[in-house]
Amino acid sequence: MDTVLRAAIMYFALLILLRVAGKRTFAQLTPFDFVLLLIIGEATQQGLTGEDFSITGAVILVATLVMIDVIMSYVKQWSPAADKWIDGVPVLLVDNGRLLKDRLERHRISEDEVLSAARELRGLERMDQVKYAVLEATGKITVIAKSDVD
């Protein structure tokens, strides 16, 4: 029972910490983010397993994490509010070529990142060519060109 409790606590602790960290934290993994992810994995391993290094303990731990994930998917399906909190919602960053600076600041996104996405995804060179840029719930930026809408 100790393993199940440890798994549940760690699952929800990581869920909360990653939601607080923001959408963009792991959307584009930099070398620093990758190292951070490895360290988080190592740090959580000790908290999850404690002194139990048995195969049985590992199976119980993995089964618990998978079951929590399945339950969370049902919770998200049942409650739109929970779904919005757990996965987040898309956020408009550019409206008709105009940067929405308060939203960029809130989500720690620079104008350069939006322009980079515009170049990479749509081949656009300037902000005035962007109709909309949206920070998706996954942390990726979607760009819609003015020529696509007009």
Steps between C-alpha positions, in 0.01 A plus 500: 500500500796728564601474132151598381493801732849612394403469131181702547674776694784525247260498203295790633804691626661482155171589331468814712866599459491459122176698472657781704811487281288580194424361157828591339722330760528170313347591163842553343766309686826689522809324638431669834139370500621150415745502791224632727270219386768240578557648845126507571479134396784405732363705789151354469632144474623505857173647624299242310687186593630583847695193611301254285700398194303180429335408171165476680539851638590633154197331341269639770652846452458497121148358524406772749635778277318360196174466694529858629555615142194309380290641784622851418393454137148411621501801735599728210226351284240541775600850612589773251637713786739221604604452137580870467704497820688177424573554131455875469329692222629665183604865538491759222842670474463701178178651374503635144876562507492669843692338784301457821792586726327426831437142388855461369635614837262278698612193306868604478505511120703748301411667173796313347342165592175598328689619190707183502182291499358719220812444287526131579133409458375744237808659340399845625759772549316778685245527777259694277463184287362310800122497543507294821761327711371265767683336787341156501435298815798282400734801515552523124425819309258478207515776239227598254609729219285787381504352148340178638199691632451766232 
